[in-house]
Amino acid sequence: MSWDYLGYLASVFLVMSLMMTDVIKLRWFNLVGCLTFAIYGVVIMAWPVALTNAVLSLVNAYQIVKLNRANTELAASC
């Protein structure tokens, strides 16, 4: 398998994330894209790509948890 396909797959997830209107879906697609790009960066030894996307994965994961907590609190208050 050519590792380039992994990079293309990551790009597809990132582009799909930008087409989402639901912020939680956007974050999930972006998280998958960033994780895929981080793996791709490690495989091809492109450390700036791997590091940047690993950090962005953490940001997306944090935001997903934060959004889910806000939704849970909102549902509990109703």
PyMOL commands that place a pseudoatom at each C-alpha (Angstrom):
pseudoatom trace, name=CA, resn=MET, resi=1, chain=A, elem=C, hetatm=0, pos=[0.000, 0.000, 0.000]
pseudoatom trace, name=CA, resn=SER, resi=2, chain=A, elem=C, hetatm=0, pos=[1.210, 3.462, -0.814]
pseudoatom trace, name=CA, resn=TRP, resi=3, chain=A, elem=C, hetatm=0, pos=[1.179, 5.676, 2.258]
pseudoatom trace, name=CA, resn=ASP, resi=4, chain=A, elem=C, hetatm=0, pos=[-0.030, 8.527, 0.064]
pseudoatom trace, name=CA, resn=TYR, resi=5, chain=A, elem=C, hetatm=0, pos=[-3.518, 7.007, 0.207]
pseudoatom trace, name=CA, resn=LEU, resi=6, chain=A, elem=C, hetatm=0, pos=[-3.521, 7.500, 3.974]
pseudoatom trace, name=CA, resn=GLY, resi=7, chain=A, elem=C, hetatm=0, pos=[-2.784, 11.190, 3.422]
pseudoatom trace, name=CA, resn=TYR, resi=8, chain=A, elem=C, hetatm=0, pos=[-5.594, 11.422, 0.865]
pseudoatom trace, name=CA, resn=LEU, resi=9, chain=A, elem=C, hetatm=0, pos=[-7.976, 9.706, 3.285]
pseudoatom trace, name=CA, resn=ALA, resi=10, chain=A, elem=C, hetatm=0, pos=[-7.039, 12.217, 5.997]
pseudoatom trace, name=CA, resn=SER, resi=11, chain=A, elem=C, hetatm=0, pos=[-7.696, 15.055, 3.557]
pseudoatom trace, name=CA, resn=VAL, resi=12, chain=A, elem=C, hetatm=0, pos=[-11.128, 13.638, 2.746]
pseudoatom trace, name=CA, resn=PHE, resi=13, chain=A, elem=C, hetatm=0, pos=[-12.062, 13.594, 6.441]
pseudoatom trace, name=CA, resn=LEU, resi=14, chain=A, elem=C, hetatm=0, pos=[-10.886, 17.182, 6.912]
pseudoatom trace, name=CA, resn=VAL, resi=15, chain=A, elem=C, hetatm=0, pos=[-12.804, 18.421, 3.877]
pseudoatom trace, name=CA, resn=MET, resi=16, chain=A, elem=C, hetatm=0, pos=[-15.906, 16.529, 5.011]
pseudoatom trace, name=CA, resn=SER, resi=17, chain=A, elem=C, hetatm=0, pos=[-15.604, 18.103, 8.449]
pseudoatom trace, name=CA, resn=LEU, resi=18, chain=A, elem=C, hetatm=0, pos=[-15.758, 21.563, 6.935]
pseudoatom trace, name=CA, resn=MET, resi=19, chain=A, elem=C, hetatm=0, pos=[-19.034, 20.699, 5.201]
pseudoatom trace, name=CA, resn=MET, resi=20, chain=A, elem=C, hetatm=0, pos=[-20.782, 19.860, 8.490]
pseudoatom trace, name=CA, resn=THR, resi=21, chain=A, elem=C, hetatm=0, pos=[-23.348, 22.226, 9.958]
pseudoatom trace, name=CA, resn=ASP, resi=22, chain=A, elem=C, hetatm=0, pos=[-23.472, 20.370, 13.296]
pseudoatom trace, name=CA, resn=VAL, resi=23, chain=A, elem=C, hetatm=0, pos=[-20.451, 21.409, 15.363]
pseudoatom trace, name=CA, resn=ILE, resi=24, chain=A, elem=C, hetatm=0, pos=[-20.164, 18.040, 17.128]
pseudoatom trace, name=CA, resn=LYS, resi=25, chain=A, elem=C, hetatm=0, pos=[-20.089, 16.175, 13.786]
pseudoatom trace, name=CA, resn=LEU, resi=26, chain=A, elem=C, hetatm=0, pos=[-17.553, 18.700, 12.512]
pseudoatom trace, name=CA, resn=ARG, resi=27, chain=A, elem=C, hetatm=0, pos=[-15.316, 17.993, 15.515]
pseudoatom trace, name=CA, resn=TRP, resi=28, chain=A, elem=C, hetatm=0, pos=[-15.615, 14.200, 15.110]
pseudoatom trace, name=CA, resn=PHE, resi=29, chain=A, elem=C, hetatm=0, pos=[-14.752, 14.246, 11.403]
pseudoatom trace, name=CA, resn=ASN, resi=30, chain=A, elem=C, hetatm=0, pos=[-11.938, 16.693, 12.063]
pseudoatom trace, name=CA, resn=LEU, resi=31, chain=A, elem=C, hetatm=0, pos=[-10.640, 14.496, 14.898]
pseudoatom trace, name=CA, resn=VAL, resi=32, chain=A, elem=C, hetatm=0, pos=[-10.516, 11.441, 12.622]
pseudoatom trace, name=CA, resn=GLY, resi=33, chain=A, elem=C, hetatm=0, pos=[-8.813, 13.489, 9.900]
pseudoatom trace, name=CA, resn=CYS, resi=34, chain=A, elem=C, hetatm=0, pos=[-6.223, 14.885, 12.310]
pseudoatom trace, name=CA, resn=LEU, resi=35, chain=A, elem=C, hetatm=0, pos=[-5.486, 11.466, 13.825]
pseudoatom trace, name=CA, resn=THR, resi=36, chain=A, elem=C, hetatm=0, pos=[-5.093, 10.015, 10.342]
pseudoatom trace, name=CA, resn=PHE, resi=37, chain=A, elem=C, hetatm=0, pos=[-2.763, 12.848, 9.355]
pseudoatom trace, name=CA, resn=ALA, resi=38, chain=A, elem=C, hetatm=0, pos=[-0.764, 12.389, 12.564]
pseudoatom trace, name=CA, resn=ILE, resi=39, chain=A, elem=C, hetatm=0, pos=[-0.283, 8.692, 11.776]
pseudoatom trace, name=CA, resn=TYR, resi=40, chain=A, elem=C, hetatm=0, pos=[0.599, 9.571, 8.193]
pseudoatom trace, name=CA, resn=GLY, resi=41, chain=A, elem=C, hetatm=0, pos=[3.143, 12.123, 9.418]
pseudoatom trace, name=CA, resn=VAL, resi=42, chain=A, elem=C, hetatm=0, pos=[4.793, 9.542, 11.674]
pseudoatom trace, name=CA, resn=VAL, resi=43, chain=A, elem=C, hetatm=0, pos=[4.890, 6.932, 8.904]
pseudoatom trace, name=CA, resn=ILE, resi=44, chain=A, elem=C, hetatm=0, pos=[6.558, 9.279, 6.420]
pseudoatom trace, name=CA, resn=MET, resi=45, chain=A, elem=C, hetatm=0, pos=[8.638, 10.881, 9.191]
pseudoatom trace, name=CA, resn=ALA, resi=46, chain=A, elem=C, hetatm=0, pos=[7.188, 14.332, 8.606]
pseudoatom trace, name=CA, resn=TRP, resi=47, chain=A, elem=C, hetatm=0, pos=[7.400, 15.391, 12.229]
pseudoatom trace, name=CA, resn=PRO, resi=48, chain=A, elem=C, hetatm=0, pos=[5.810, 18.853, 11.867]
pseudoatom trace, name=CA, resn=VAL, resi=49, chain=A, elem=C, hetatm=0, pos=[2.763, 17.221, 10.218]
pseudoatom trace, name=CA, resn=ALA, resi=50, chain=A, elem=C, hetatm=0, pos=[2.589, 14.535, 12.920]
pseudoatom trace, name=CA, resn=LEU, resi=51, chain=A, elem=C, hetatm=0, pos=[3.022, 16.964, 15.823]
pseudoatom trace, name=CA, resn=THR, resi=52, chain=A, elem=C, hetatm=0, pos=[0.608, 19.606, 14.553]
pseudoatom trace, name=CA, resn=ASN, resi=53, chain=A, elem=C, hetatm=0, pos=[-2.133, 17.084, 13.856]
pseudoatom trace, name=CA, resn=ALA, resi=54, chain=A, elem=C, hetatm=0, pos=[-1.592, 15.275, 17.151]
pseudoatom trace, name=CA, resn=VAL, resi=55, chain=A, elem=C, hetatm=0, pos=[-2.081, 18.585, 18.984]
pseudoatom trace, name=CA, resn=LEU, resi=56, chain=A, elem=C, hetatm=0, pos=[-5.137, 19.390, 16.873]
pseudoatom trace, name=CA, resn=SER, resi=57, chain=A, elem=C, hetatm=0, pos=[-6.523, 15.951, 17.747]
pseudoatom trace, name=CA, resn=LEU, resi=58, chain=A, elem=C, hetatm=0, pos=[-6.252, 16.826, 21.425]
pseudoatom trace, name=CA, resn=VAL, resi=59, chain=A, elem=C, hetatm=0, pos=[-7.992, 20.154, 20.804]
pseudoatom trace, name=CA, resn=ASN, resi=60, chain=A, elem=C, hetatm=0, pos=[-10.820, 18.412, 18.947]
pseudoatom trace, name=CA, resn=ALA, resi=61, chain=A, elem=C, hetatm=0, pos=[-11.184, 15.763, 21.661]
pseudoatom trace, name=CA, resn=TYR, resi=62, chain=A, elem=C, hetatm=0, pos=[-11.312, 18.471, 24.356]
pseudoatom trace, name=CA, resn=GLN, resi=63, chain=A, elem=C, hetatm=0, pos=[-13.951, 20.412, 22.429]
pseudoatom trace, name=CA, resn=ILE, resi=64, chain=A, elem=C, hetatm=0, pos=[-16.055, 17.261, 21.905]
pseudoatom trace, name=CA, resn=VAL, resi=65, chain=A, elem=C, hetatm=0, pos=[-16.017, 16.562, 25.657]
pseudoatom trace, name=CA, resn=LYS, resi=66, chain=A, elem=C, hetatm=0, pos=[-16.855, 20.197, 26.395]
pseudoatom trace, name=CA, resn=LEU, resi=67, chain=A, elem=C, hetatm=0, pos=[-19.755, 20.230, 23.920]
pseudoatom trace, name=CA, resn=ASN, resi=68, chain=A, elem=C, hetatm=0, pos=[-21.117, 16.934, 25.245]
pseudoatom trace, name=CA, resn=ARG, resi=69, chain=A, elem=C, hetatm=0, pos=[-20.993, 18.235, 28.826]
pseudoatom trace, name=CA, resn=ALA, resi=70, chain=A, elem=C, hetatm=0, pos=[-22.825, 21.395, 27.806]
pseudoatom trace, name=CA, resn=ASN, resi=71, chain=A, elem=C, hetatm=0, pos=[-25.503, 19.338, 26.030]
pseudoatom trace, name=CA, resn=THR, resi=72, chain=A, elem=C, hetatm=0, pos=[-25.884, 17.062, 29.058]
pseudoatom trace, name=CA, resn=GLU, resi=73, chain=A, elem=C, hetatm=0, pos=[-26.235, 20.023, 31.430]
pseudoatom trace, name=CA, resn=LEU, resi=74, chain=A, elem=C, hetatm=0, pos=[-28.737, 21.656, 29.101]
pseudoatom trace, name=CA, resn=ALA, resi=75, chain=A, elem=C, hetatm=0, pos=[-30.821, 18.471, 28.915]
pseudoatom trace, name=CA, resn=ALA, resi=76, chain=A, elem=C, hetatm=0, pos=[-30.719, 18.058, 32.708]
pseudoatom trace, name=CA, resn=SER, resi=77, chain=A, elem=C, hetatm=0, pos=[-31.931, 21.600, 33.327]
pseudoatom trace, name=CA, resn=CYS, resi=78, chain=A, elem=C, hetatm=0, pos=[-35.051, 21.172, 31.171]
for i in range(1, 78): cmd.bond("trace and resi %d" % i, "trace and resi %d" % (i + 1))
show_as sticks, trace
zoom trace
